[in-house]
Amino acid sequence: MTETNVHPAAGGASAGGSALAPAAISITNAGKVFAVAKGAEVRALENIDLTVSPGEFVSLIGPSGCGKSTLLRLIADLDEASSGEVLVFGKSARQARIDQEYGIAFQSAGLLPWRSVQANIELPLELHGVGKAERTTRAEELIELVGLTDFRSRFPDQLSGGMQQRVAIARALAERPKLLLMDEPFGALDEMTRERMQQELVRICAETGAAVVFVTHSIPEAVFLSDRVVVMSPRPGRIVGIVDVPLGPGTSRTEALRENPGFFTAVTAVREALHGSPAVPAGADLR
């Protein structure tokens, strides 16, 4: 029997991982306030408590403007929290960035048009002084991982949107990060390509063992990919619920999963949390 657990917002909720290893991400009472014109302020995030375990796939979902991307930017040290604490593998977000603990992929692949697939993947290694032979070996591994062996010498304008995103994911993995931060990387793709990319991503994550924080507006996408789905409220963004998705490891998440009753159960649970339905007690069978 498949159970889908829905928890109300709870600080430090996590799944999997070793008790001895530091959490991939630990966020405590974090908030973000942006200053706007004439001294006014916009409170983007408030009272965010979240723990992500090593190897765990967590999606952030909520209405537009709820702070999903802002939260991802706090983890990535692209913005600084106004209050609270954000730790990545036990380090400050800034130190984790300096130590290259994570890779990032955005909705736009952001490939350099004058560099080939292989050269784009090698770019972060090149910037950090890795030797040519090592760069080449690592790029070849990643090109095979993302299924672009026959396209290594192509340039971005010779690739489909899905292929470009695969290159972007490979580039994000180039330095073997233990964490991937992804902000709607498939948002601009057509539905069929998007579903293929979802399968690619769960396979890649299963093979690399990286933890993932994934921002999306799509409920089915969040459920297909995730171990847990974090549901956020309208601004100021708060975590209003966390939905466990007990549908098996990434290696078992094939197209057939989309017809699994447990998949529809989890989709319904996320939708109800988004629409403010009362939280279902942990352990309740929602089939």
Kinemage of the C-alpha trace (Angstrom):
@kinemage 1
@onewidth
@group {chain A} dominant
@subgroup {mainchain}
@vectorlist {calphas} color= white
{ca met a 1} P 0.000 0.000 0.000
{ca thr a 2} L 1.422 3.386 -1.017
{ca glu a 3} L 1.012 6.143 1.528
{ca thr a 4} L 1.448 9.829 0.878
{ca asn a 5} L 2.207 11.833 3.995
{ca val a 6} L 1.471 15.525 4.178
{ca his a 7} L 3.104 17.429 6.999
{ca pro a 8} L 2.316 20.964 8.049
{ca ala a 9} L 5.243 23.374 7.933
{ca ala a 10} L 7.783 21.946 10.369
{ca gly a 11} L 11.311 23.111 10.981
{ca gly a 12} L 14.115 20.770 10.057
{ca ala a 13} L 12.022 18.099 8.359
{ca ser a 14} L 14.238 15.747 6.393
{ca ala a 15} L 14.339 12.335 4.815
{ca gly a 16} L 17.139 9.858 4.241
{ca gly a 17} L 20.840 10.526 4.721
{ca ser a 18} L 23.159 9.569 7.531
{ca ala a 19} L 22.748 10.940 11.032
{ca leu a 20} L 26.531 11.418 11.115
{ca ala a 21} L 26.778 13.400 7.874
{ca pro a 22} L 25.905 17.101 7.796
{ca ala a 23} L 22.691 17.952 6.019
{ca ala a 24} L 23.048 19.018 2.411
{ca ile a 25} L 21.014 22.099 3.354
{ca ser a 26} L 19.926 23.345 6.760
{ca ile a 27} L 17.813 26.505 6.879
{ca thr a 28} L 16.689 27.924 10.222
{ca asn a 29} L 14.172 30.752 10.624
{ca ala a 30} L 15.375 32.411 7.424
{ca gly a 31} L 13.783 35.535 6.039
{ca lys a 32} L 14.473 37.917 3.180
{ca val a 33} L 13.413 41.554 2.948
{ca phe a 34} L 14.127 43.639 -0.146
{ca ala a 35} L 14.400 47.415 0.029
{ca val a 36} L 12.408 49.181 -2.701
{ca ala a 37} L 11.780 52.798 -3.651
{ca lys a 38} L 11.408 55.536 -1.021
{ca gly a 39} L 12.452 53.356 1.875
{ca ala a 40} L 9.640 50.827 1.449
{ca glu a 41} L 10.308 47.113 1.916
{ca val a 42} L 9.061 43.893 0.368
{ca arg a 43} L 9.090 40.865 2.655
{ca ala a 44} L 9.805 38.000 0.255
{ca leu a 45} L 10.418 35.155 2.721
{ca glu a 46} L 9.559 34.638 6.363
{ca asn a 47} L 10.275 31.941 8.971
{ca ile a 48} L 11.740 29.382 6.562
{ca asp a 49} L 12.869 26.163 8.259
{ca leu a 50} L 13.996 23.318 6.011
{ca thr a 51} L 16.523 20.493 6.019
{ca val a 52} L 17.533 18.580 2.887
{ca ser a 53} L 19.481 15.363 3.351
{ca pro a 54} L 22.429 14.227 1.216
{ca gly a 55} L 21.131 12.587 -1.960
{ca glu a 56} L 17.561 13.800 -1.428
{ca phe a 57} L 15.496 15.379 -4.203
{ca val a 58} L 13.282 18.206 -2.925
{ca ser a 59} L 11.056 20.414 -5.067
{ca leu a 60} L 9.805 23.881 -4.131
{ca ile a 61} L 6.355 24.761 -5.438
{ca gly a 62} L 3.990 27.650 -4.872
{ca pro a 63} L 2.233 30.538 -6.615
{ca ser a 64} L 4.203 33.055 -8.662
{ca gly a 65} L 5.998 35.546 -6.455
{ca cys a 66} L 6.011 33.319 -3.371
{ca gly a 67} L 9.801 33.372 -3.051
{ca lys a 68} L 10.787 29.965 -4.471
{ca ser a 69} L 13.580 31.399 -6.585
{ca thr a 70} L 14.585 33.780 -3.797
{ca leu a 71} L 14.999 30.815 -1.454
{ca leu a 72} L 17.143 29.050 -4.035
{ca arg a 73} L 19.249 32.204 -4.380
{ca leu a 74} L 19.813 32.301 -0.610
{ca ile a 75} L 21.108 28.731 -0.710
{ca ala a 76} L 23.355 29.613 -3.664
{ca asp a 77} L 24.677 32.784 -1.978
{ca leu a 78} L 23.365 34.871 -4.872
{ca asp a 79} L 21.376 36.810 -2.238
{ca glu a 80} L 21.933 37.038 1.515
{ca ala a 81} L 19.268 36.197 4.084
{ca ser a 82} L 18.007 39.189 6.088
{ca ser a 83} L 17.502 36.953 9.109
{ca gly a 84} L 18.093 33.369 10.202
{ca glu a 85} L 20.750 30.943 9.016
{ca val a 86} L 21.442 29.057 5.783
{ca leu a 87} L 24.002 26.246 5.906
{ca val a 88} L 25.176 24.037 3.031
{ca phe a 89} L 26.946 20.857 4.160
{ca gly a 90} L 27.484 22.522 7.528
{ca lys a 91} L 29.088 25.629 6.003
{ca ser a 92} L 27.745 29.113 5.435
{ca ala a 93} L 26.202 29.553 1.994
{ca arg a 94} L 29.087 31.855 1.080
{ca gln a 95} L 31.764 29.339 2.088
{ca ala a 96} L 29.914 26.568 0.248
{ca arg a 97} L 29.950 28.718 -2.893
{ca ile a 98} L 33.680 29.375 -2.501
{ca asp a 99} L 34.264 25.637 -1.976
{ca gln a 100} L 32.175 24.793 -5.085
{ca glu a 101} L 29.860 22.513 -3.132
{ca tyr a 102} L 26.978 22.914 -5.588
{ca gly a 103} L 26.125 23.315 -9.257
{ca ile a 104} L 23.358 25.541 -10.617
{ca ala a 105} L 21.048 25.229 -13.631
{ca phe a 106} L 18.477 27.850 -14.637
{ca gln a 107} L 15.548 27.965 -17.072
{ca ser a 108} L 17.867 29.392 -19.719
{ca ala a 109} L 20.690 26.961 -20.453
{ca gly a 110} L 23.093 29.910 -20.636
{ca leu a 111} L 25.548 28.192 -22.963
{ca leu a 112} L 28.295 30.194 -24.651
{ca pro a 113} L 27.368 30.154 -28.351
{ca trp a 114} L 30.990 30.165 -29.561
{ca arg a 115} L 31.921 27.069 -27.539
{ca ser a 116} L 31.094 23.487 -28.477
{ca val a 117} L 29.164 21.116 -26.229
{ca gln a 118} L 32.406 19.748 -24.828
{ca ala a 119} L 33.946 23.195 -24.372
{ca asn a 120} L 30.841 24.474 -22.554
{ca ile a 121} L 30.967 21.528 -20.155
{ca glu a 122} L 34.672 22.081 -19.560
{ca leu a 123} L 34.214 25.798 -18.820
{ca pro a 124} L 33.926 25.683 -14.983
{ca leu a 125} L 36.904 23.329 -14.807
{ca glu a 126} L 38.905 25.634 -17.051
{ca leu a 127} L 38.008 28.655 -14.920
{ca his a 128} L 39.297 26.860 -11.822
{ca gly a 129} L 42.620 25.896 -13.377
{ca val a 130} L 42.013 22.192 -14.035
{ca gly a 131} L 44.475 20.808 -16.571
{ca lys a 132} L 43.434 20.048 -20.132
{ca ala a 133} L 43.725 16.260 -19.893
{ca glu a 134} L 41.603 16.120 -16.745
{ca arg a 135} L 39.044 18.520 -18.243
{ca thr a 136} L 38.739 16.378 -21.345
{ca thr a 137} L 38.294 13.169 -19.372
{ca arg a 138} L 35.631 14.681 -17.124
{ca ala a 139} L 33.758 16.232 -20.054
{ca glu a 140} L 33.729 12.897 -21.880
{ca glu a 141} L 32.258 11.195 -18.791
{ca leu a 142} L 29.509 13.795 -18.561
{ca ile a 143} L 28.744 13.819 -22.276
{ca glu a 144} L 28.123 10.082 -22.032
{ca leu a 145} L 26.081 10.530 -18.851
{ca val a 146} L 23.688 12.985 -20.511
{ca gly a 147} L 23.504 11.022 -23.763
{ca leu a 148} L 25.188 13.507 -26.119
{ca thr a 149} L 28.143 11.456 -27.343
{ca asp a 150} L 27.335 12.158 -31.000
{ca phe a 151} L 26.965 15.898 -30.351
{ca arg a 152} L 30.167 16.728 -28.462
{ca ser a 153} L 31.470 18.986 -31.269
{ca arg a 154} L 28.174 20.748 -31.988
{ca phe a 155} L 27.471 24.332 -31.010
{ca pro a 156} L 24.423 25.474 -29.001
{ca asp a 157} L 22.503 26.764 -32.037
{ca gln a 158} L 22.765 23.265 -33.534
{ca leu a 159} L 21.005 21.667 -30.537
{ca ser a 160} L 17.374 21.322 -29.529
{ca gly a 161} L 16.163 22.975 -26.329
{ca gly a 162} L 16.273 19.663 -24.487
{ca met a 163} L 19.829 18.992 -25.632
{ca gln a 164} L 20.900 22.456 -24.492
{ca gln a 165} L 19.485 21.769 -21.039
{ca arg a 166} L 21.351 18.469 -20.893
{ca val a 167} L 24.568 20.338 -21.618
{ca ala a 168} L 23.701 22.833 -18.862
{ca ile a 169} L 23.122 19.992 -16.389
{ca ala a 170} L 26.401 18.351 -17.400
{ca arg a 171} L 28.210 21.665 -16.906
{ca ala a 172} L 26.625 22.020 -13.454
{ca leu a 173} L 27.963 18.562 -12.586
{ca ala a 174} L 31.457 19.174 -13.956
{ca glu a 175} L 33.072 19.783 -10.565
{ca arg a 176} L 31.320 16.815 -8.963
{ca pro a 177} L 29.099 18.861 -6.639
{ca lys a 178} L 27.136 17.056 -3.947
{ca leu a 179} L 24.215 19.434 -4.503
{ca leu a 180} L 22.349 20.693 -7.576
{ca leu a 181} L 20.234 23.861 -7.437
{ca met a 182} L 17.757 24.054 -10.314
{ca asp a 183} L 15.382 26.931 -11.079
{ca glu a 184} L 12.696 25.781 -13.532
{ca pro a 185} L 15.263 24.279 -15.907
{ca phe a 186} L 12.565 22.669 -18.080
{ca gly a 187} L 10.065 25.532 -18.020
{ca ala a 188} L 10.674 26.601 -21.626
{ca leu a 189} L 10.442 23.085 -23.102
{ca asp a 190} L 7.446 21.496 -24.808
{ca glu a 191} L 5.585 18.891 -22.770
{ca met a 192} L 7.026 15.793 -24.461
{ca thr a 193} L 10.605 17.054 -24.207
{ca arg a 194} L 9.983 18.142 -20.625
{ca glu a 195} L 8.844 14.653 -19.619
{ca arg a 196} L 11.880 13.068 -21.299
{ca met a 197} L 14.142 15.522 -19.470
{ca gln a 198} L 12.492 14.647 -16.162
{ca gln a 199} L 13.387 11.006 -16.731
{ca glu a 200} L 16.922 11.997 -17.699
{ca leu a 201} L 17.289 14.064 -14.545
{ca val a 202} L 16.173 11.337 -12.141
{ca arg a 203} L 18.566 8.924 -13.859
{ca ile a 204} L 21.462 11.386 -13.664
{ca cys a 205} L 20.786 12.162 -10.012
{ca ala a 206} L 20.567 8.467 -9.165
{ca glu a 207} L 23.940 7.865 -10.831
{ca thr a 208} L 25.698 10.856 -9.241
{ca gly a 209} L 24.079 10.724 -5.784
{ca ala a 210} L 23.703 14.512 -5.713
{ca ala a 211} L 21.055 16.176 -3.577
{ca val a 212} L 18.742 18.454 -5.562
{ca val a 213} L 16.607 21.488 -4.777
{ca phe a 214} L 14.318 22.061 -7.752
{ca val a 215} L 12.000 25.037 -8.319
{ca thr a 216} L 8.916 24.377 -10.450
{ca his a 217} L 5.362 25.564 -11.082
{ca ser a 218} L 4.271 22.099 -12.249
{ca ile a 219} L 2.681 19.775 -9.690
{ca pro a 220} L 3.125 16.598 -11.805
{ca glu a 221} L 6.766 17.492 -12.422
{ca ala a 222} L 7.414 18.043 -8.719
{ca val a 223} L 5.798 14.714 -7.818
{ca phe a 224} L 7.551 12.732 -10.559
{ca leu a 225} L 10.983 13.987 -9.554
{ca ser a 226} L 10.890 14.379 -5.803
{ca asp a 227} L 11.305 12.545 -2.536
{ca arg a 228} L 9.489 15.493 -0.935
{ca val a 229} L 7.567 18.488 -2.266
{ca val a 230} L 7.781 21.689 -0.231
{ca val a 231} L 4.655 23.839 -0.649
{ca met a 232} L 4.997 27.596 -0.186
{ca ser a 233} L 2.437 30.317 0.513
{ca pro a 234} L 1.928 33.618 -1.347
{ca arg a 235} L 4.268 36.436 -0.324
{ca pro a 236} L 5.705 36.611 2.200
{ca gly a 237} L 6.724 33.087 1.313
{ca arg a 238} L 6.399 30.546 4.091
{ca ile a 239} L 6.461 26.754 4.038
{ca val a 240} L 2.855 25.697 4.555
{ca gly a 241} L 3.262 21.966 3.973
{ca ile a 242} L 5.693 19.225 3.002
{ca val a 243} L 4.392 16.279 0.976
{ca asp a 244} L 6.292 12.986 1.118
{ca val a 245} L 6.372 11.188 -2.248
{ca pro a 246} L 7.027 7.479 -1.506
{ca leu a 247} L 7.196 6.346 -5.133
{ca gly a 248} L 10.596 4.670 -5.051
{ca pro a 249} L 14.115 5.735 -6.052
{ca gly a 250} L 14.888 7.659 -9.219
{ca thr a 251} L 15.920 4.519 -11.070
{ca ser a 252} L 12.336 3.222 -10.781
{ca arg a 253} L 10.671 6.443 -11.958
{ca thr a 254} L 9.816 5.574 -15.546
{ca glu a 255} L 6.947 6.769 -17.724
{ca ala a 256} L 4.773 4.035 -16.197
{ca leu a 257} L 4.914 5.888 -12.877
{ca arg a 258} L 2.667 8.594 -14.305
{ca glu a 259} L -0.176 6.043 -14.382
{ca asn a 260} L 0.492 4.776 -10.856
{ca pro a 261} L -2.348 5.444 -8.372
{ca gly a 262} L 0.248 6.650 -5.863
{ca phe a 263} L 1.340 9.293 -8.353
{ca phe a 264} L -2.198 10.694 -8.604
{ca thr a 265} L -2.524 10.537 -4.823
{ca ala a 266} L 0.610 12.638 -4.377
{ca val a 267} L -0.473 15.112 -7.073
{ca thr a 268} L -3.782 15.554 -5.253
{ca ala a 269} L -2.025 16.025 -1.917
{ca val a 270} L 0.234 18.761 -3.325
{ca arg a 271} L -2.691 20.475 -5.049
{ca glu a 272} L -4.723 20.481 -1.825
{ca ala a 273} L -1.774 21.879 0.133
{ca leu a 274} L -1.372 24.637 -2.465
{ca his a 275} L -5.038 25.534 -2.199
{ca gly a 276} L -4.937 25.688 1.578
{ca ser a 277} L -6.766 22.472 2.448
{ca pro a 278} L -6.229 21.378 6.033
{ca ala a 279} L -2.991 19.428 6.425
{ca val a 280} L -3.491 15.666 6.482
{ca pro a 281} L -1.940 13.960 9.510
{ca ala a 282} L 1.343 12.180 8.835
{ca gly a 283} L 0.748 8.527 8.100
{ca ala a 284} L -2.747 8.970 6.680
{ca asp a 285} L -3.535 6.805 3.659
{ca leu a 286} L -4.733 9.218 0.962
{ca arg a 287} L -5.405 6.716 -1.784
